[in-house]
Structures are given as C-alpha cells and as structure tokens.
Amino acid sequence: MTESILTARTFLFVPGHRPDRFAKAAASGADAVLLDLEDAVAPDRKEAARENVRTWLAEGNEAVVRVNAVGTPWHDDDVAAVAGRARAVMLPKAESHGQIEELAHRVPAGTGIVPLLETAIGIVQAVAVCGGPAVVRPAFGSVDLAAQIGVDHRSAEALRHARSALVLAATATGRGAPIDGVTTALDDDALRTDLDHAVTLGFTGKLCIHPDQVRPANAALTPSDREIGWARRVLEVAVDGSVTVADGQMIDRPVVLRARAILARAGEG
C-alpha cells in the first residue's frame, strides 16, 4: 500500500465535510484522493467531517487522510478514526522526529506517514522528520510556510531554498521524493510554471486542489518519451558497470542510477 503512495504523482484534496465530492475525486484520475480534516474544515464541522471520512474508508474506499496537527483538540480523535483504514496519514505542521514516532505507534504497521513540512522549524528539522518511522515521503506546505516567513507563496525564488532542503532531506534519509505544495491559482499557466520548477528541483508529486489540475500535473510528472528513450539507451550501453559513452555523454554509476529512476517513474522499473 505504501508503494502506491511512493509513486503517486497527484494527490487531490477533498474537504472532509463534503462527502458528495469523494466519489468524484476518486474518478478524477488523481493517483491518490486526499481527504482533508484540517484546514478545509471549519471547527464546527470537524466531527461531521471525521465521521464522513470514517464511513467512506469503512466502505472499502481508499484515501490518504490529512488529520489535524499535533496539539489541536481534534488530532487524537482524527488518528483513532482513520488508523487501519487510510492508505496513509498526512501529518500537518510536522516539526520533529518525536511527532512522527508517536504517530507511527498509533497506526498499524504498513500504514504510511506523509509529513507535511510547512513551518520554518519543520524545514530546519527536515532530516529528522523525514527519518521518522513509517515515513514514505514528505510533502511541502508552501502557502503556510510563506505566510510564516512573510513572502509571497507564488514566488519560486523565495521558497527555492526550502524546497531544495526538503528534496535533500528526503534523499538523505532514503525516502521517496517530495510532493510539492498546492498551486492556488487555477489557470493552466500558473500550474505549469509551478510544476516545471518543482520537477527541476527534484519533486515527483503534486498536491492538487481542483480536479482540473490533475491531468496536467500527471503529465508534467511523468517522464517524457525523450527522457525514457535516453534512460533506455543508458542502460543498454552500461552492461558491465564500466564507464562508457552514450549520446556524447560519459556514462558512469550516478548516470545509470538516474536512468533507472526515470524508468521506475515511468513504470518500467
């Protein structure tokens, strides 16, 4: 089950208090439905949202669930409601190894954890957070982090360091590549610009807030025919592990590893 989270390109948010949208999200083409009990749900609707999500999962439907953060009045009940039912649990405001460890103890073995790093402390502690038990891959909370540090969340330059820090932390701890934060603008140009930037930095997933974002995000996060062709050629010539040349490029072990990663993302690994 965690393997599907590891390779998922798109995660489509659905507010937990809108069960009428759950099936539509599941049919959207997103790799994962992300049922939200946190920011999208007002305090007076938290209990109803939790029951909606519990019912949906109990009926055999699959979803990742974003619970409320540690220290909120709803966190414990959220975890209890989805433990053993959700494909994975997304923990917002993740800031420490201890938070991940505690959550891992409260969900059954095999349940993945996706920490959402969206605070300055979370980014500074990214290696410790990503190294926590049951972490599959981290996600980036661009909007919340930008608000905290006082920058425009639409600015790629302002958040470049934080994004790169998360990519490095995931790699250093052997976790899957990160999932990029939401694009709040609903026009295609803004989404494509954000996706190009995220892919350049090493992200392989995207948090989506509208079904119309799913198809272009899936396309941008899938290796192109050109990339796949290059990766195949690399593996064809790198048969014995020795340094060689292909397409005018030196081929050694790091290049081979990149080729294998591309083919894995394309479903050929």
DOVEXVO-562595 format. One record per residue (C-alpha): residue number from 1; residue in one letter; y, x, z. Coordinates in Angstrom, 2 decimals. Layout:
<recs>
@k->NUM r->A Y->Y X->X Z->Z
...
</recs>
This chain:
<recs>
@k->1 r->M Y->0.00 X->0.00 Z->0.00
@k->2 r->T Y->2.41 X->2.82 Z->0.80
@k->3 r->E Y->1.65 X->4.34 Z->-2.61
@k->4 r->S Y->3.34 X->1.37 Z->-4.29
@k->5 r->I Y->6.45 X->1.96 Z->-2.17
@k->6 r->L Y->6.38 X->5.65 Z->-3.01
@k->7 r->T Y->6.50 X->4.98 Z->-6.75
@k->8 r->A Y->8.69 X->1.85 Z->-6.76
@k->9 r->R Y->11.84 X->2.13 Z->-8.87
@k->10 r->T Y->13.63 X->-1.05 Z->-7.85
@k->11 r->F Y->13.95 X->-2.91 Z->-4.55
@k->12 r->L Y->15.60 X->-6.32 Z->-4.86
@k->13 r->F Y->17.39 X->-7.60 Z->-1.74
@k->14 r->V Y->16.90 X->-11.26 Z->-0.83
@k->15 r->P Y->18.58 X->-12.79 Z->2.25
@k->16 r->G Y->16.00 X->-13.97 Z->4.74
@k->17 r->H Y->17.78 X->-17.31 Z->5.21
@k->18 r->R Y->17.31 X->-18.15 Z->1.50
@k->19 r->P Y->13.57 X->-18.82 Z->1.10
@k->20 r->D Y->14.35 X->-20.67 Z->-2.13
@k->21 r->R Y->15.02 X->-17.26 Z->-3.67
@k->22 r->F Y->11.88 X->-15.46 Z->-2.50
@k->23 r->A Y->9.64 X->-16.51 Z->-5.40
@k->24 r->K Y->12.41 X->-15.91 Z->-7.93
@k->25 r->A Y->12.81 X->-12.37 Z->-6.63
@k->26 r->A Y->9.07 X->-11.79 Z->-6.87
@k->27 r->A Y->9.22 X->-12.87 Z->-10.53
@k->28 r->S Y->12.29 X->-10.77 Z->-11.34
@k->29 r->G Y->10.44 X->-7.65 Z->-12.47
@k->30 r->A Y->11.51 X->-5.65 Z->-9.43
@k->31 r->D Y->8.88 X->-3.23 Z->-8.17
@k->32 r->A Y->9.43 X->-4.45 Z->-4.62
@k->33 r->V Y->11.01 X->-7.52 Z->-3.03
@k->34 r->L Y->13.18 X->-6.53 Z->-0.06
@k->35 r->L Y->13.57 X->-9.43 Z->2.35
@k->36 r->D Y->16.66 X->-8.88 Z->4.48
@k->37 r->L Y->17.02 X->-9.86 Z->8.12
@k->38 r->E Y->20.06 X->-7.65 Z->8.70
@k->39 r->D Y->23.47 X->-7.58 Z->7.01
@k->40 r->A Y->22.90 X->-10.51 Z->4.65
@k->41 r->V Y->22.12 X->-12.88 Z->7.53
@k->42 r->A Y->24.70 X->-14.24 Z->9.96
@k->43 r->P Y->23.84 X->-14.08 Z->13.68
@k->44 r->D Y->23.29 X->-17.84 Z->13.97
@k->45 r->R Y->20.75 X->-17.70 Z->11.13
@k->46 r->K Y->18.72 X->-14.72 Z->12.30
@k->47 r->E Y->15.95 X->-16.75 Z->13.94
@k->48 r->A Y->15.52 X->-19.06 Z->10.96
@k->49 r->A Y->15.52 X->-16.10 Z->8.58
@k->50 r->R Y->12.85 X->-14.36 Z->10.63
@k->51 r->E Y->10.64 X->-17.45 Z->10.51
@k->52 r->N Y->11.15 X->-17.79 Z->6.75
@k->53 r->V Y->10.07 X->-14.19 Z->6.22
@k->54 r->R Y->7.09 X->-14.51 Z->8.56
@k->55 r->T Y->5.91 X->-17.63 Z->6.71
@k->56 r->W Y->6.28 X->-16.01 Z->3.29
@k->57 r->L Y->4.26 X->-12.98 Z->4.36
@k->58 r->A Y->1.62 X->-15.09 Z->6.14
@k->59 r->E Y->1.01 X->-16.91 Z->2.85
@k->60 r->G Y->-0.13 X->-13.63 Z->1.33
@k->61 r->N Y->3.05 X->-12.65 Z->-0.44
@k->62 r->E Y->4.13 X->-9.01 Z->-0.47
@k->63 r->A Y->7.51 X->-7.65 Z->0.52
@k->64 r->V Y->9.36 X->-4.86 Z->2.23
@k->65 r->V Y->11.41 X->-6.19 Z->5.16
@k->66 r->R Y->14.69 X->-4.80 Z->6.41
@k->67 r->V Y->14.77 X->-5.50 Z->10.12
@k->68 r->N Y->17.85 X->-5.32 Z->12.31
@k->69 r->A Y->18.80 X->-1.94 Z->13.72
@k->70 r->V Y->17.54 X->-0.44 Z->16.97
@k->71 r->G Y->19.68 X->-1.64 Z->19.86
@k->72 r->T Y->20.58 X->-5.01 Z->18.36
@k->73 r->P Y->19.45 X->-8.27 Z->20.03
@k->74 r->W Y->17.15 X->-9.05 Z->17.08
@k->75 r->H Y->15.33 X->-5.76 Z->16.48
@k->76 r->D Y->12.31 X->-6.27 Z->18.73
@k->77 r->D Y->11.61 X->-9.81 Z->17.52
@k->78 r->D Y->12.00 X->-8.74 Z->13.89
@k->79 r->V Y->9.45 X->-5.96 Z->14.25
@k->80 r->A Y->6.99 X->-8.20 Z->16.06
@k->81 r->A Y->7.31 X->-10.86 Z->13.36
@k->82 r->V Y->6.58 X->-8.60 Z->10.39
@k->83 r->A Y->4.22 X->-5.99 Z->11.87
@k->84 r->G Y->0.96 X->-6.02 Z->9.99
@k->85 r->R Y->2.33 X->-8.31 Z->7.30
@k->86 r->A Y->5.06 X->-6.38 Z->5.47
@k->87 r->R Y->4.26 X->-3.73 Z->2.84
@k->88 r->A Y->6.80 X->-1.55 Z->4.61
@k->89 r->V Y->9.59 X->-1.86 Z->7.14
@k->90 r->M Y->13.10 X->-0.66 Z->6.31
@k->91 r->L Y->14.95 X->0.57 Z->9.38
@k->92 r->P Y->18.75 X->0.44 Z->9.00
@k->93 r->K Y->21.08 X->2.84 Z->10.79
@k->94 r->A Y->18.22 X->5.34 Z->11.14
@k->95 r->E Y->19.53 X->8.33 Z->13.05
@k->96 r->S Y->16.72 X->10.10 Z->14.90
@k->97 r->H Y->13.09 X->11.14 Z->14.84
@k->98 r->G Y->12.58 X->9.15 Z->18.04
@k->99 r->Q Y->13.60 X->5.88 Z->16.41
@k->100 r->I Y->11.06 X->6.40 Z->13.65
@k->101 r->E Y->8.36 X->7.44 Z->16.09
@k->102 r->E Y->8.89 X->4.34 Z->18.23
@k->103 r->L Y->8.75 X->2.03 Z->15.20
@k->104 r->A Y->5.60 X->3.75 Z->13.94
@k->105 r->H Y->3.91 X->2.98 Z->17.25
@k->106 r->R Y->4.78 X->-0.71 Z->16.93
@k->107 r->V Y->3.38 X->-1.33 Z->13.44
@k->108 r->P Y->-0.24 X->-0.99 Z->12.29
@k->109 r->A Y->-1.45 X->2.21 Z->10.69
@k->110 r->G Y->-0.83 X->2.10 Z->6.97
@k->111 r->T Y->2.50 X->0.30 Z->7.26
@k->112 r->G Y->5.15 X->2.40 Z->5.58
@k->113 r->I Y->8.58 X->3.06 Z->7.05
@k->114 r->V Y->11.65 X->3.39 Z->4.86
@k->115 r->P Y->14.54 X->4.73 Z->6.95
@k->116 r->L Y->17.94 X->3.67 Z->5.66
@k->117 r->L Y->20.36 X->6.53 Z->6.32
@k->118 r->E Y->23.87 X->5.12 Z->6.32
@k->119 r->T Y->25.75 X->6.89 Z->9.12
@k->120 r->A Y->27.15 X->10.38 Z->9.48
@k->121 r->I Y->24.66 X->11.14 Z->12.26
@k->122 r->G Y->21.83 X->9.89 Z->10.09
@k->123 r->I Y->22.76 X->12.21 Z->7.23
@k->124 r->V Y->23.21 X->15.20 Z->9.57
@k->125 r->Q Y->19.81 X->14.43 Z->11.12
@k->126 r->A Y->18.16 X->13.60 Z->7.79
@k->127 r->V Y->15.37 X->16.17 Z->8.06
@k->128 r->A Y->14.35 X->14.90 Z->11.50
@k->129 r->V Y->14.49 X->11.28 Z->10.35
@k->130 r->C Y->12.53 X->11.88 Z->7.14
@k->131 r->G Y->9.94 X->13.88 Z->9.04
@k->132 r->G Y->9.12 X->10.97 Z->11.32
@k->133 r->P Y->5.62 X->9.46 Z->11.30
@k->134 r->A Y->4.78 X->6.92 Z->8.60
@k->135 r->V Y->7.97 X->7.60 Z->6.62
@k->136 r->V Y->7.23 X->7.05 Z->2.94
@k->137 r->R Y->10.65 X->7.81 Z->1.51
@k->138 r->P Y->14.25 X->7.40 Z->2.68
@k->139 r->A Y->16.95 X->5.13 Z->1.31
@k->140 r->F Y->20.68 X->5.79 Z->1.14
@k->141 r->G Y->23.20 X->3.36 Z->2.62
@k->142 r->S Y->26.22 X->4.28 Z->0.54
@k->143 r->V Y->28.50 X->1.39 Z->1.47
@k->144 r->D Y->28.15 X->1.71 Z->5.25
@k->145 r->L Y->28.45 X->5.49 Z->5.20
@k->146 r->A Y->31.55 X->5.36 Z->3.02
@k->147 r->A Y->33.17 X->2.88 Z->5.38
@k->148 r->Q Y->32.43 X->5.09 Z->8.37
@k->149 r->I Y->33.86 X->8.26 Z->6.88
@k->150 r->G Y->36.76 X->6.48 Z->5.18
@k->151 r->V Y->36.03 X->6.96 Z->1.49
@k->152 r->D Y->35.51 X->4.65 Z->-1.47
@k->153 r->H Y->31.80 X->3.81 Z->-1.75
@k->154 r->R Y->32.20 X->3.71 Z->-5.53
@k->155 r->S Y->33.19 X->7.37 Z->-5.63
@k->156 r->A Y->30.30 X->9.57 Z->-6.75
@k->157 r->E Y->32.20 X->12.69 Z->-5.76
@k->158 r->A Y->32.97 X->11.52 Z->-2.23
@k->159 r->L Y->29.30 X->10.87 Z->-1.46
@k->160 r->R Y->27.73 X->13.64 Z->-3.53
@k->161 r->H Y->27.04 X->15.88 Z->-0.53
@k->162 r->A Y->25.41 X->13.09 Z->1.46
@k->163 r->R Y->23.19 X->12.09 Z->-1.45
@k->164 r->S Y->22.13 X->15.67 Z->-2.07
@k->165 r->A Y->21.45 X->16.19 Z->1.64
@k->166 r->L Y->19.09 X->13.22 Z->1.58
@k->167 r->V Y->17.26 X->14.50 Z->-1.50
@k->168 r->L Y->16.81 X->17.89 Z->0.16
@k->169 r->A Y->15.61 X->16.33 Z->3.42
@k->170 r->A Y->13.03 X->14.19 Z->1.65
@k->171 r->T Y->11.77 X->17.19 Z->-0.31
@k->172 r->A Y->11.72 X->19.50 Z->2.72
@k->173 r->T Y->9.58 X->17.05 Z->4.68
@k->174 r->G Y->7.23 X->16.23 Z->1.81
@k->175 r->R Y->8.39 X->12.61 Z->1.50
@k->176 r->G Y->8.99 X->10.67 Z->-1.68
@k->177 r->A Y->12.31 X->10.99 Z->-3.48
@k->178 r->P Y->15.05 X->8.78 Z->-2.04
@k->179 r->I Y->16.14 X->5.29 Z->-3.05
@k->180 r->D Y->19.83 X->5.11 Z->-3.98
@k->181 r->G Y->22.22 X->2.62 Z->-2.41
@k->182 r->V Y->23.49 X->-0.60 Z->-3.92
@k->183 r->T Y->25.97 X->-0.92 Z->-6.76
@k->184 r->T Y->28.30 X->-3.66 Z->-5.57
@k->185 r->A Y->29.90 X->-4.22 Z->-8.99
@k->186 r->L Y->27.80 X->-6.49 Z->-11.16
@k->187 r->D Y->28.92 X->-5.15 Z->-14.54
@k->188 r->D Y->26.43 X->-3.07 Z->-16.51
@k->189 r->D Y->28.74 X->-0.07 Z->-16.97
@k->190 r->A Y->29.14 X->0.48 Z->-13.24
@k->191 r->L Y->25.39 X->0.19 Z->-12.68
@k->192 r->R Y->24.52 X->2.62 Z->-15.47
@k->193 r->T Y->27.09 X->5.13 Z->-14.22
@k->194 r->D Y->25.65 X->4.97 Z->-10.70
@k->195 r->L Y->22.09 X->5.26 Z->-11.99
@k->196 r->D Y->22.88 X->8.28 Z->-14.15
@k->197 r->H Y->24.48 X->10.02 Z->-11.18
@k->198 r->A Y->21.60 X->9.19 Z->-8.83
@k->199 r->V Y->18.95 X->10.37 Z->-11.28
@k->200 r->T Y->20.85 X->13.61 Z->-11.86
@k->201 r->L Y->20.75 X->14.31 Z->-8.11
@k->202 r->G Y->17.05 X->13.56 Z->-7.76
@k->203 r->F Y->16.82 X->9.89 Z->-6.73
@k->204 r->T Y->13.96 X->7.88 Z->-8.19
@k->205 r->G Y->14.65 X->4.41 Z->-6.76
@k->206 r->K Y->17.50 X->1.90 Z->-6.52
@k->207 r->L Y->18.46 X->-0.86 Z->-4.12
@k->208 r->C Y->19.46 X->-3.92 Z->-6.17
@k->209 r->I Y->21.48 X->-6.92 Z->-5.04
@k->210 r->H Y->21.10 X->-9.12 Z->-8.12
@k->211 r->P Y->18.16 X->-9.83 Z->-10.45
@k->212 r->D Y->20.26 X->-8.79 Z->-13.44
@k->213 r->Q Y->20.33 X->-5.24 Z->-12.06
@k->214 r->V Y->16.55 X->-4.88 Z->-12.08
@k->215 r->R Y->15.83 X->-4.39 Z->-15.78
@k->216 r->P Y->18.47 X->-1.70 Z->-16.47
@k->217 r->A Y->17.57 X->0.07 Z->-13.22
@k->218 r->N Y->13.88 X->0.11 Z->-14.09
@k->219 r->A Y->14.72 X->1.53 Z->-17.49
@k->220 r->A Y->17.02 X->4.24 Z->-16.14
@k->221 r->L Y->14.50 X->5.29 Z->-13.51
@k->222 r->T Y->11.58 X->5.52 Z->-15.93
@k->223 r->P Y->11.17 X->8.88 Z->-17.73
@k->224 r->S Y->12.28 X->8.69 Z->-21.35
@k->225 r->D Y->9.93 X->9.29 Z->-24.28
@k->226 r->R Y->11.66 X->12.63 Z->-24.77
@k->227 r->E Y->11.01 X->13.67 Z->-21.15
@k->228 r->I Y->7.40 X->12.55 Z->-21.33
@k->229 r->G Y->6.85 X->14.44 Z->-24.58
@k->230 r->W Y->8.35 X->17.60 Z->-23.08
@k->231 r->A Y->6.16 X->17.30 Z->-19.98
@k->232 r->R Y->3.01 X->16.86 Z->-22.05
@k->233 r->R Y->3.81 X->19.94 Z->-24.13
@k->234 r->V Y->4.40 X->21.99 Z->-20.99
@k->235 r->L Y->1.00 X->21.08 Z->-19.59
@k->236 r->E Y->-0.67 X->21.73 Z->-22.92
@k->237 r->V Y->0.53 X->25.34 Z->-23.03
@k->238 r->A Y->0.26 X->26.06 Z->-19.30
@k->239 r->V Y->-3.52 X->26.04 Z->-19.29
@k->240 r->D Y->-4.31 X->29.06 Z->-17.13
@k->241 r->G Y->-1.29 X->29.25 Z->-14.83
@k->242 r->S Y->0.20 X->32.29 Z->-16.55
@k->243 r->V Y->3.83 X->32.47 Z->-17.63
@k->244 r->T Y->4.28 X->31.35 Z->-21.23
@k->245 r->V Y->6.93 X->29.87 Z->-23.54
@k->246 r->A Y->7.34 X->26.38 Z->-24.98
@k->247 r->D Y->10.27 X->24.98 Z->-26.96
@k->248 r->G Y->12.16 X->28.23 Z->-26.34
@k->249 r->Q Y->11.84 X->27.84 Z->-22.56
@k->250 r->M Y->9.94 X->30.01 Z->-20.12
@k->251 r->I Y->7.13 X->28.02 Z->-18.54
@k->252 r->D Y->6.05 X->29.05 Z->-15.03
@k->253 r->R Y->4.76 X->27.20 Z->-11.99
@k->254 r->P Y->8.02 X->25.42 Z->-10.99
@k->255 r->V Y->8.41 X->24.11 Z->-14.55
@k->256 r->V Y->4.80 X->22.92 Z->-14.53
@k->257 r->L Y->5.38 X->21.10 Z->-11.24
@k->258 r->R Y->8.40 X->19.33 Z->-12.70
@k->259 r->A Y->6.39 X->18.32 Z->-15.76
@k->260 r->R Y->3.66 X->16.88 Z->-13.55
@k->261 r->A Y->6.23 X->14.96 Z->-11.52
@k->262 r->I Y->7.70 X->13.43 Z->-14.67
@k->263 r->L Y->4.29 X->12.30 Z->-15.88
@k->264 r->A Y->3.48 X->10.91 Z->-12.44
@k->265 r->R Y->6.65 X->8.81 Z->-12.53
@k->266 r->A Y->5.61 X->7.61 Z->-15.99
@k->267 r->G Y->2.25 X->6.50 Z->-14.64
@k->268 r->E Y->0.27 X->9.35 Z->-16.21
@k->269 r->G Y->-0.22 X->11.39 Z->-13.05
</recs>
